[in-house]
Amino acid sequence: MKLNGRRKAVMRYEQRKNTRSRDSPVVLACTVGVLTEVPVMLSLVCFINKTRHCFPEERGYNR
C-alpha cells in the first residue's frame, strides 16, 4: 500500500507523540513523586500524632 505525503506526516507525528508521552521525564517525575510523597507524608502524620503528648499545647488560638 502506497501512502501519500500527508498520511506519512500524520503517522510520523503519532509515533513521536506516543514515544514522548511514555518516555518523558515529566511522567517519571510525576509518578515517582506521588508514589514516594504520599507514604512519606502519611508516616510523618502518624509519627506526629503519636508524639503529640511530648509537646505542650499552645494557648491563644481556637481549635
N, CA, C and O atoms as a DFTB+ gen file, in Angstrom:
252 C
 N C O
     1  1       0.846      -1.169       0.000
     2  2       0.000       0.000       0.000
     3  2       0.896       1.239       0.000
     4  3       1.830       1.346       0.795
     5  1       0.599       2.157      -0.892
     6  2       1.393       3.363      -1.027
     7  2       0.741       4.495      -0.237
     8  3      -0.458       4.738      -0.374
     9  1       1.523       5.182       0.583
    10  2       0.990       6.267       1.402
    11  2       1.358       7.614       0.789
    12  3       2.464       7.808       0.286
    13  1       0.412       8.529       0.844
    14  2       0.716       9.866       0.343
    15  2       1.485      10.648       1.408
    16  3       1.632      10.181       2.537
    17  1       1.971      11.826       1.052
    18  2       2.805      12.623       1.953
    19  2       2.108      13.026       3.226
    20  3       2.720      13.003       4.295
    21  1       0.841      13.397       3.144
    22  2       0.105      13.839       4.337
    23  2      -0.071      12.687       5.322
    24  3       0.096      12.863       6.529
    25  1      -0.403      11.530       4.811
    26  2      -0.605      10.371       5.676
    27  2       0.702       9.979       6.371
    28  3       0.702       9.616       7.547
    29  1       1.820      10.057       5.630
    30  2       3.116       9.756       6.233
    31  2       3.430      10.737       7.361
    32  3       3.927      10.345       8.417
    33  1       3.136      12.015       7.125
    34  2       3.402      13.033       8.142
    35  2       2.564      12.782       9.382
    36  3       3.053      12.932      10.501
    37  1       1.321      12.407       9.197
    38  2       0.440      12.126      10.333
    39  2       0.957      10.915      11.104
    40  3       0.945      10.916      12.335
    41  1       1.402       9.903      10.407
    42  2       1.920       8.718      11.083
    43  2       3.195       9.035      11.860
    44  3       3.372       8.554      12.979
    45  1       4.097       9.851      11.270
    46  2       5.312      10.240      11.987
    47  2       4.968      11.039      13.240
    48  3       5.575      10.847      14.293
    49  1       3.988      11.939      13.118
    50  2       3.570      12.744      14.278
    51  2       3.024      11.851      15.383
    52  3       3.361      12.036      16.552
    53  1       2.194      10.895      15.030
    54  2       1.617       9.986      16.026
    55  2       2.708       9.159      16.705
    56  3       2.663       8.943      17.916
    57  1       3.681       8.702      15.932
    58  2       4.763       7.918      16.525
    59  2       5.581       8.759      17.491
    60  3       5.930       8.288      18.573
    61  1       5.895      10.005      17.118
    62  2       6.646      10.886      18.016
    63  2       5.843      11.206      19.262
    64  3       6.390      11.222      20.364
    65  1       4.554      11.461      19.102
    66  2       3.703      11.799      20.246
    67  2       3.648      10.639      21.228
    68  3       3.769      10.845      22.435
    69  1       3.468       9.434      20.732
    70  2       3.393       8.267      21.610
    71  2       4.723       8.015      22.309
    72  3       4.737       7.647      23.483
    73  1       5.820       8.201      21.623
    74  2       7.127       7.994      22.224
    75  2       7.393       9.028      23.303
    76  3       7.892       8.695      24.377
    77  1       7.065      10.277      23.023
    78  2       7.309      11.328      24.007
    79  2       6.494      11.105      25.264
    80  3       7.007      11.302      26.366
    81  1       5.257      10.706      25.135
    82  2       4.405      10.585      26.314
    83  2       4.858       9.455      27.234
    84  3       4.725       9.567      28.453
    85  1       5.383       8.380      26.681
    86  2       5.815       7.269      27.521
    87  2       7.192       7.487      28.114
    88  3       7.437       7.109      29.259
    89  1       8.094       8.087      27.359
    90  2       9.477       8.206      27.793
    91  2       9.792       9.559      28.409
    92  3      10.953       9.863      28.684
    93  1       8.797      10.350      28.622
    94  2       9.024      11.701      29.106
    95  2       9.516      11.679      30.554
    96  3       8.994      10.923      31.372
    97  1      10.509      12.497      30.874
    98  2      10.957      12.586      32.265
    99  2       9.898      13.197      33.169
   100  3       9.905      12.979      34.381
   101  1       8.995      13.957      32.583
   102  2       7.915      14.546      33.375
   103  2       7.001      13.449      33.905
   104  3       6.571      13.497      35.058
   105  1       6.706      12.469      33.073
   106  2       5.869      11.351      33.514
   107  2       6.557      10.597      34.637
   108  3       5.914      10.230      35.621
   109  1       7.837      10.364      34.505
   110  2       8.591       9.671      35.549
   111  2       8.592      10.471      36.844
   112  3       8.375       9.916      37.922
   113  1       8.835      11.765      36.740
   114  2       8.882      12.606      37.943
   115  2       7.534      12.649      38.642
   116  3       7.465      12.574      39.869
   117  1       6.472      12.768      37.873
   118  2       5.135      12.817      38.482
   119  2       4.791      11.496      39.162
   120  3       4.251      11.485      40.268
   121  1       5.095      10.406      38.515
   122  2       4.764       9.098      39.079
   123  2       5.586       8.810      40.326
   124  3       5.036       8.420      41.356
   125  1       6.875       8.996      40.243
   126  2       7.739       8.713      41.387
   127  2       7.450       9.689      42.518
   128  3       7.468       9.308      43.688
   129  1       7.186      10.944      42.177
   130  2       6.868      11.934      43.197
   131  2       5.661      11.538      44.017
   132  3       5.688      11.600      45.246
   133  1       4.614      11.135      43.346
   134  2       3.390      10.745      44.051
   135  2       3.604       9.452      44.834
   136  3       3.141       9.324      45.968
   137  1       4.298       8.508      44.235
   138  2       4.485       7.217      44.900
   139  2       5.378       7.321      46.126
   140  3       5.280       6.479      47.019
   141  1       6.234       8.312      46.198
   142  2       7.072       8.475      47.393
   143  2       6.502       9.510      48.348
   144  3       6.615       9.356      49.564
   145  1       5.895      10.556      47.820
   146  2       5.416      11.639      48.679
   147  2       4.266      11.202      49.581
   148  3       4.250      11.539      50.765
   149  1       3.333      10.480      49.052
   150  2       2.154      10.091      49.838
   151  2       2.532       9.203      51.024
   152  3       2.120       9.512      52.142
   153  1       3.283       8.131      50.850
   154  2       3.644       7.322      52.029
   155  2       4.496       8.077      53.046
   156  3       4.340       7.884      54.251
   157  1       5.393       8.932      52.567
   158  2       6.230       9.700      53.489
   159  2       5.371      10.652      54.308
   160  3       5.532      10.743      55.525
   161  1       4.466      11.355      53.655
   162  2       3.604      12.297      54.372
   163  2       2.704      11.561      55.368
   164  3       2.510      12.031      56.489
   165  1       2.164      10.428      54.973
   166  2       1.314       9.669      55.892
   167  2       2.097       9.165      57.103
   168  3       1.587       9.174      58.224
   169  1       3.322       8.731      56.878
   170  2       4.128       8.265      58.015
   171  2       4.502       9.425      58.930
   172  3       4.558       9.252      60.148
   173  1       4.759      10.604      58.368
   174  2       5.037      11.769      59.206
   175  2       3.827      12.166      60.043
   176  3       3.971      12.489      61.222
   177  1       2.660      12.144      59.457
   178  2       1.438      12.473      60.197
   179  2       1.224      11.461      61.318
   180  3       0.861      11.839      62.432
   181  1       1.441      10.201      61.037
   182  2       1.295       9.166      62.060
   183  2       2.282       9.392      63.201
   184  3       1.911       9.302      64.371
   185  1       3.526       9.683      62.869
   186  2       4.550       9.938      63.892
   187  2       4.196      11.162      64.730
   188  3       4.318      11.134      65.954
   189  1       3.763      12.220      64.083
   190  2       3.414      13.451      64.804
   191  2       2.227      13.219      65.730
   192  3       2.219      13.698      66.863
   193  1       1.244      12.502      65.261
   194  2       0.088      12.221      66.114
   195  2       0.463      11.357      67.318
   196  3      -0.088      11.538      68.404
   197  1       1.393      10.424      67.137
   198  2       1.815       9.571      68.250
   199  2       2.662      10.318      69.274
   200  3       2.651       9.965      70.454
   201  1       3.395      11.345      68.844
   202  2       4.262      12.084      69.763
   203  2       3.658      13.423      70.175
   204  3       4.365      14.283      70.700
   205  1       2.385      13.604      69.949
   206  2       1.727      14.868      70.289
   207  2       1.833      15.171      71.785
   208  3       1.933      16.335      72.175
   209  1       1.813      14.145      72.612
   210  2       1.861      14.343      74.065
   211  2       3.213      14.897      74.530
   212  3       3.304      15.407      75.646
   213  1       4.238      14.812      73.729
   214  2       5.569      15.295      74.103
   215  2       5.691      16.813      74.049
   216  3       6.635      17.380      74.600
   217  1       4.756      17.463      73.399
   218  2       4.846      18.904      73.208
   219  2       3.714      19.606      73.950
   220  3       2.567      19.158      73.924
   221  1       4.049      20.712      74.609
   222  2       2.988      21.434      75.320
   223  2       1.997      22.045      74.338
   224  3       2.357      22.488      73.247
   225  1       0.745      22.053      74.761
   226  2      -0.292      22.627      73.905
   227  2      -0.235      24.155      73.996
   228  3      -0.225      24.719      75.090
   229  1      -0.198      24.796      72.871
   230  2      -0.167      26.250      72.844
   231  2      -1.544      26.785      73.132
   232  3      -2.552      26.216      72.714
   233  1      -1.575      27.886      73.852
   234  2      -2.852      28.524      74.138
   235  2      -2.880      29.854      73.406
   236  3      -1.833      30.431      73.108
   237  1      -4.049      30.326      73.125
   238  2      -4.171      31.617      72.471
   239  2      -4.821      31.542      71.089
   240  3      -5.018      32.566      70.435
   241  1      -5.148      30.348      70.655
   242  2      -5.901      30.248      69.418
   243  2      -6.963      29.168      69.594
   244  3      -6.801      28.233      70.378
   245  1      -8.030      29.318      68.860
   246  2      -9.161      28.371      68.983
   247  2      -8.971      27.219      68.023
   248  3      -8.480      27.383      66.906
   249  1      -9.361      26.081      68.473
   250  2      -9.337      24.914      67.608
   251  2     -10.715      24.594      67.148
   252  3     -10.910      23.634      66.403
